[in-house]
Amino acid sequence: MRYTVPYGGRRLDQIARETLRSERGGTVEAILTANPGLATLLDGATVPAGTSIEIPETYRPAVGSRRVLAWE
């Protein structure tokens, strides 16, 4: 799926949340992997407006480890 960044630019985590429904579990990394050279276009963490990005459709979130609380 192609995503074109709207006017004003958009942060990578915002793009991941909009397209992949989460900014966690490696979604930002998956977008960067699917778009070689995208990191060089970034202005800080913002992708410039008009940039066309490939969103990986076969993305599977990273399996998280179980959280252990100090009082458990």
C-alpha angles and dihedrals in degrees: 000000000000122000123192115205111239128232114300094028128258135240116248093241090054091051090050091050092049097046106027097029093239141057092204137074096051098306094133090047091050090054091049091049092050090051112049110200095022092113090062091057095054120112097207100311095331123106110216119250115267094029112138113220131190110229112206108240095192095055116143117191118244114262107251124216120244113264116238117202120214092242095052 
